[in-house]
Amino acid sequence: MDRNMDATTWISTAEYHLFKGNRLVCINTAKNNTITYDGPITEHPTYKNLPTELTHGIDATTWITHTDYRLFKGNRLVRINTTNNRVDFDDLVSEYSTYKNLPPDWTEAPDPLVDLLHQAAQLEHCLLNSYLYAAASLKTLPEEFAVLPDGRENRRRAIQFERVRAWKQAILEVAHEEMIHLHYVQCLIRGLGATPYFGLPPRDPGSGNWVIGDWTAHLGSQPPAPTGTEVPVDRLTPANVRRFVLYESTDAMQDEDPFGSALTDLFSRLHDFELDFLLESLLVDVTDEGEHADLKEKLASLHTSLTPAEAKARAEPPLGAVDVGVSSAEVSFQSIADLYNEQIQPLYQQAFDQGRVADNLELVGEFSDQNYAAEGFLPTPPVHRDKNFDRQAKDDFGQPLYDVKHLNEIIAEIVEEGEGLAGFADGAEAFLAKVAELGGAKAYLTAVNNDAHSPDPTPDWLDQGQRLRMSHLYRFAITMIDLDHEIQLAATAGTEFDPARAPLPTGGHPEIAALADTLPAQFNAAYLALVTWLSRMYELRTWQSDRRNRMGIEMLASWPLMSLAIRPFLELAGFLPVDPRHLFNVTLDALPTDPPEVRELFELYTHSQDRSQDINDRMDVCALKTLSAVGAWAAAQQAATARVTGISPEALRAISLRLGSLANLGEFEKQFPYRAHGGYTDRPPDPAFLLANPDGDGRQYEEDGNQPELFTNTFVLRVRFAGRELIQLSTDPDPPTDEAGCSGTHMLHAADGDGHWLDRSVIWQPDLDHDTNVFGREPKQELPPLGVHVQQLDLFVTGDGPASSGYVPISEMSSSGAVQTQGVQQLAQITGLSHVDELRADSLRVSLLPQHGQKPYLNGDNHLIWQDGEPIDPFVLALCKDDGTVIWQREIHNDGKTLRQMSPLQRLQSLRGPCGFDSYRNVPDWALSSGERALLDDPRFPASYLEARAGVLTTALKESLKASTWDRSSVDAAISYAERLRLVASPRSTTFHWLPVILHYGHTVSGEMRTPGRRDVPAETSTGLQLAVVGAGRKNQNGRWFTTYTQGIMDTDALSALVFGELYIPLQVTRGGTPVAFTRRWTFPAGLADAVTSYAARFDVPFWAHYDVTGTKRTRVLSDGTTLVETLTSSNATSYTYKSSGVRDISNYVGTFSVESTDSEVTLTWDTTFTFNSQPSSVHMFSINATSAEAMTDSLGRHFSPR
């Protein structure tokens, strides 16, 4: 048989079976040659028991009847009539009637380069999934490390918690880069004109591991396994992390055996460097050499020597109890580099030479339309190494393929991200030698920090060192040594260490059992929707015919869906007795039976290779219905598991959080048409969407800050508030379900205490919040005080016309870094109000209240609900006494709906999102204490701010390291201070760049209002007015409140942010007929008494407005037609008194201008008193006085200002 033959058939009476590689296609000849099966051989019941070597890698078979042979080679079919051995057909397979329904990728001639790229896609895809599952299996809360298996207290829990988090972060970052590699492979496939490919290798029927049969390799002298390389889906164990090391190893390392003594010693020395580097990173600001050495020695002792408990004999030898071996039958490929460098690269260069590579510049839509969405496919780049690498990676990703040179750069990036620069072992030895030459880890850290702040390219030696350290192989090797070290320390204490979660028991808990039983199928359904949409992004057909839907997919199918579905699902599986072999399975039997769109999606995805627009549209509908169904399943499971008792509350809470996140997958069905029609959180969709939208213009819940007649004929209370809020939020790119922080910026630490987790809350009054989950970080007296307090209470009045609100531009920004925003930045403000009086009150606060048990939180969900700078919901604003007693409260208008329950258009039109980013330099003085202002005025801010915090934490760390005994509590304190110190001494970019940024909001508040305390104003006014809050509804005059608030200067160590703002509340007069007063004072330097008197204390020469003056009488006609008649009643050298009339329902008006002087200053005072008989008249008179006072201020300023 011709060994190059790659497809043949077998026939029964009515059925053909065609094999190609590990794929089987069945044709029913009795039903118009319909395709009845197209999938892996192992999934067909006839072949499920075949040995592995017969179910993958098939490259030649035959078919025969009594008189008919059919031979296939490439896309050619030859039919031989055996009665005379005559060839009676020799043509393309697709021209033969039996095979007319075969998909094009079957009947086309095989392309060896495409086949290799399919293998590469399978490899990157299965490694990605394997790494994700291992990361998701890890424990994430301090409570999970608190007690040893034998019940003893684990004094090492803080160290283990921080180390395991570091492992999880490293593995997730590697998985992210594998996703980028898969993206590059799809770019290479697309460049050849081939269809996208997101297949996975076949699975071994026994182990469930993926098998990559074409790659062979060996461990040292061991022979390669005949079946190929196996990649399991498994928890993080010593054996599994060794598999990861081997997957990323070079040829030379495999030849030597990466777990032999020489390379193990190398890995150990690299691990020693990393611990040294970590300690130097947190002590970078400790300049006293003796103190530095002392702190480093004590911390190193804790990390390397402290056992989880006192030493205790155990029967087994410590390391022998740990399975550290990896069978050669499990891992059998030579290296990833071989596939790319020796096989793909030469053939692809040949394809360029032959002119077979198409232009691929507009593969990802946002690169041709930068304004569409900031977070299209894969919004976060590869892990930072240095400036040189970042520049090249950005270029590779932004322009995936255009010439041979760029092809080589892409392949080099894939290889180097995996194993570092060529020759890992030699490179690692050179790296350690360079570190020694520099003087150790401290000097290397200094070089890294200096390079980050230098405009020059990264030096070659540092570039190579950082690429080595951030390579997948290096990071897995460090994790492997770290894990072994923890196991050995545990063994010394007579116990065991397992970083992965143990599944919860299902006995007696039918709800947990049901969740475990149904989870795999639901996960696979969500996974099917994901890979379907990913494949849609790389389709060959021009973007123009399907542009809208594919842009919507690009925005939703990458980061939002991966972070809100895949990661929470896998973390949820870690709590349950779920067989991981059943995950990542998109065969028909592995999917749920309901809704029917799930199976329809499977059929369309697997059997529709040449997709029409109708098929694409239907696939999108089915994907959305599938996600909504998964969300409904999660909601039902969340309700069921809420009834479970007798299981760790931390575990139940974690399960509920993840099910709650998955329950929101129905949001994709809301978002998809909205995004496809151009809508986002900062812009409306196109008119076609609006015409078909059942919500109309979406303004049902608007709190529009543009109000031309916000307040009319009324008094207004302005409440200025400022302070620091607590933000218990896991930040991007972590999903909102991450309770401890991992790949983001905010981090939980062991010393935060049991029962604490990042719950996304925004808490304005932490000291008054009686919830147990409120962080209180130490040293409290050295951190910015928390709580939002009233700074000023002022009374205003409207003028001749209504007061209006709106937005004014303050700058234009284009940022995609730590802060993501585009376009004009705005500030909300009110015009048309005049100041009447500064009120006096006991200490008051402004708070955001919880609603229905839900604390306020930032609603973003990794850009699914909202982009960076999210609205707060629930939003119930309250004026409170200092003890938290509510005086007045009002929520936004929502008819009982949460922001999440609204449609995307309704959210947009609610106008509750931020209106603009701004600089910390524009924080008003009234919002800051003198100490805070000094911190911000430091010319080195924000670096100076972080250095000051590092000093505080260093002092606290020194005290914690004086512990007389090391128990769990004392180690928690020391390690938590150390980790917090590291995060500010060697900060992430977000830690640094969030500090100088503030974010403005501004909108009305017009929902339900409550006044449980009292309706009258809780403050004293010198006017004598009796005022109360207006109780009108939002559709009535003066029926809305208005607020501006600003968040920023984010302190990621204290988990707090500055918040300041103004709240405007319309007031009404509750009683008239009694005298009221209006007073205004101006002060001048001493020595100006005569000048002020001659300018401002003369009745016959009013200085602020035009009057007609006749003797002791002066008159003035106001803009509304009112004529003021003022008559002089008395005067002396420094003052005069007059009475006034002309304003309706105002009587007994008396005014006085007087000048007083002391040795230090001169004071001009305008005092007025009058009586009013109605609300309108009181407003009118105070408005006249207030606007006159403004004119007086302007005139005095102009006259006495330097010229």
C-alpha positions, 0 to 999 in steps of 0.5 A: 500500500502506498505509504503516502495515502491519507484517506480510505473507506470501508463500506457496509450495505448503507454506510461508508466510514472514512478515516483521516488521522484520528478523524472519522466521517460516516456517510449514509448512502441510503439517505442521499449520502448524508454525513451522519458522523464527523468526529474523533474515531474514539468517540464513535461506539464502534471504535471506542475499545480500539487500542490507542495506537489504532485510533490516532495518526492513521495515514493509510487504509483501504476499502473493497467490495467484491468488485470494487476498490477505491483508493484515495491519495490526497484529494484524488480518487481512483476506482478499480473494477476488479472484474477486469482491473480496469480504472473506471474513475480517476478524478477529484474526490469531490467529483464522485457522487458518494462523497459530494457532501464531504466537507471541503477540508476533507476533499482538498489535497492535504497541506503538510504545513497546515497539518503541522500548524494544526498540530501546533494549535492542538499543542498550544490548546491542550497545554493552555487547558492543562495549565488553567486547570492546574492553576484553578485547583490551588487553594486561594484563602488563608483559611485553607492553610490554617490547620494541618491534616492532623489538626495542628495549627499551621504556623507556616500558613502565611508563607504557604498562602503567599507561595501558592498564590505566586504559583497560581499567578505564574501558571495563569500568566503562562496560560495566557501566553499559551493563548497568545501562541494559539492566536499566532498559530491561527494567524499563520493558518489564516495567512495560508488561506486555511480555515481556523482550527481549535481542535484538541488532540485525541484522548487516551480512552484509559487515562483521559489524557490528550495524546500528541502522537507525532512527537517523540522524545526521551528523558535522558537515556529512556527510549521514547514512548511509541504512543507519543506525548500525553498531556493530562488535566490534573491538579498541581502535584509534584508529578504534574509540575514536572510534566510542565517542566518537561513540556517546556524543556529544550532538546538538550535538557531532555537528553540530559534528563531535566530531573537528573542531579545536574539540572536539579542542582541548577534549578535549586540555585536558580530558586535560591536566587529567586528567594534572594531577589524576592527579599531584596525586592521588599527591602529595597528602601532599607539603606542601613546595611546592618538593618538590611542584613538583619531583616533579610536573615530573619525573613530568609530563616522563616521562608527556608527553615520554619516548619509548619509545626514542631518537628515530629517523627513519621514512619515514612522517609520525608521525600520518599513519600512524594511521587516525584517521577514522571513516566516516559510513557507520559511525556514523549516529544522532543521539544516545542522549539523543534516543531516551530524551528525545524518543521513549521518555519522552513515550510512557511518560508517556502510558502512565502517564496511560492506566494501562498501567504495572504495579507493578514493585517486586518485579522483583528478588527480593532487594529483597523478601528481603534475606536471600536473597543479598547479590549478586543481580543487578548487585551493584556500582553505577554508577561513583562520581561523588559523594554526590548521584549515588550516592544517586539511583542507589541509589534508581533501582536499588532501586526501578526504576519506580513513578511518572512522576517516577521514570521521569524520574530513571531516564532522566536517569541513563541519559543523564547516565551517557553524555554527562554533563549536558546540553550536554557542550561547554558543561559541559566549558568551564564545568568547566575555568573552575571549575577555573581559578577554584579554582586548578587541579587541586590545588584541585579534588582538595582539594574532591573529598576534602573532599566525601567526608568531609563529611556535607553534600550535594555542592555543585552545581558539584562534582556537575556536574563529577564527573558530567561526568568520569565520563560515558562520553563524557568517559572515551572522549575521554580514552582517545582523546587518551591513545592518540593521544599514545602513538602520536605518541611511538612515531612519534617513536622510529621505531616503532609503538604498539598497545595490543591484543594481536596474535593468536598464530600458528597455523602449527606449533601445531595446538593453538592453531589448534584452540582458535581454530577452536572458541572462537566456538561455545563462547563463543556457547553460554555467551552463549546460557545467559547471555541465556536466564537474564537473560530469565528474571529479567524474566518477567512471570509472578508470582515465586511460581510460579517463585520458587526457580529465579529466585532461583537464577538471580538469584544466578548469572546476573549477576556470577558468570557474566559475570565467570567466563565472558564476560570470560575468554572474550573475553580468551582470544579476544584471544590468538587469530586469532578473527574477532570477527564470529562472537562474540555470535551465538546463531543455530543455525549459530553454536552447537556441535552437542554436547551436544544441550541447546545447540540445544534451549536455542536452540529453547526460548529463541527459539520459546517466547514464552509459557513454561510452568513445564515449559518454564522448568524445561527451559530451566534444565536445558539452560542448565546442561548447556550450561555444563557442556559448555563447561567440558568443552571448556575443560578439554580445550583446557587439556590440549591447549595445555599441550603447546605450545612455541615461544610466549611463556610469558606468553601460554601461561600467560594462556591456561591461566589462562582455560581453567582458569577456563572449565573450572569452568563445570560448577560452575553445575550444582552450584550452581543446585539448591543456590541454588534451594533456599535454600542458600548459603555461610552456610546450608544448603538446605531439607529437600527438597534434603537428602532428595534429595541423594546426599551425604546431610547433606554432612558427609563432610568436616566439620572442625566447630569444635563438638567437645564432647569435642575433647581427653580425658585428654591434654596439649595443645600450644598454638602461638601464631603471628603475622606477615604473609602475602603475598596475591597475589590479584586482588580483586573485581570482577576475576575470579580470572583477572586476573593484573595487577588492573584494576577491583579493589584489588590491582594488579601494577606493572612494578617487580614484575618479569617473571614475576610475576602475581597468582595468588590465592596465600596465602603465609605464608613468602615468604622460604622459597618457592622459586617464582619468582612470589613478590612482594618489594616495595620498599623492603622494609626500610620495609614490614611484614616478611613471614612467620608465626612462632611467638610462644609455645609453651605446654603445657596439660592437660585437666581433670576432663572433656574440653576442648571447642571451639565458637563464641561471639558477639562482635557482630552486623553488617550490611554490604554495602560493602567488607566484605559480611557479615550476622548474628552474628559469632563467635569460635572458642575452646577451654574446659576446658584448664589451663596447665602450662608455657611452653615454650622453643624455637629460632625456629619458624614455622607455614606453609600448604604447597602441595599437588600444585603448588597453593599455598593460595588463597582459594576464592571465584570471585566468589561462585560458590564462596563469598561474601566471606571465603573458605576457604583451600584446599589447607589443609595446616598445618605446624610448621616450623623457621626454615629451613622444614624441616617438623617436623609437618604435617597437612591437613584431611580431604578424601579427596584432594578439593579444595574445588572438587571437593566439592559446595556442601553438602559445602563448607558442612558442612566448616565451614572458612569464616570464623566472624566479622568483627571490629575491629582493636582486638581483635587481641591484644597477643601478635600484634603488635610494639610498632611495630605496636601503636603504628600501630593505637593511633593515633587516626587509624588507618587514615588515619594508616597510609596517610599513613605509607606515602605518606611511605615511597613518596614518599621512594622515589619521590624517589630513583628520580627521581634516575636518571642515565639513563632506561632501562626499569628506572629508568622501571619503578621511578619509575612503579611507585612513583608509581602505588603512591603514588597508590593510598594517597594517594588510596585506593579505599574498599576500601584504606581500609576493609579496614585496620581489619577482621579475619576469624576462622576456627576449625575442626579439622584431622583429615586425613592427618598427617606427622611428617617431622622428629620426633614429639617436641615440638621444645621444652624444658619445665621440667616434665621431661615427654617428650612427642610428638604423638598419632598417632590418626586423626580418629575416635579420641579425641584424633584431631583438631588444632584451629586458630583463625586470623585474617586482616586489616589488609589492606595493599593496597600491600604485598599483605600481611595480618596473620595470627595464630592458635592451633594446638592439638595433642594430645600423649602422654607417651613415658616415665614413672618419672622425676621431673617438676615443676610450678612457678607464680610470681606477682609483687607490688610491693615492700613486700608481702612480709609481706602475701604471706607471711601470706596465702600461705605458711601450711600451716594456712591454704591460700588457694585451696581448702577443706581439712580441716586437722589439725595438720601434715596437711590433706586435700581431696576433689576432684570426681572423688572423689580424696582428697589428703593433704598433710603438712607436712615443714618451714617457716620465716618465708617458706616451707613444704614438704609431701609429698602422696599419694592420686593413683593411680600418683603417688609422691614428690610434694613441694611448696613455697610460698616468698616472696622479695623484692627492692628491685623486687618480691615473688615467690611461688613454688609448686614441685612434683615427683613421679613418675608411672607411666602416661600417665593418672596424669601427666595427672591429676596435672598437671591437679590442679596446673594447676587448683589454680594457676588457683584460686590465681591467682584468690584472689590476684587477689581478695585483693590487688586494689584495693577 
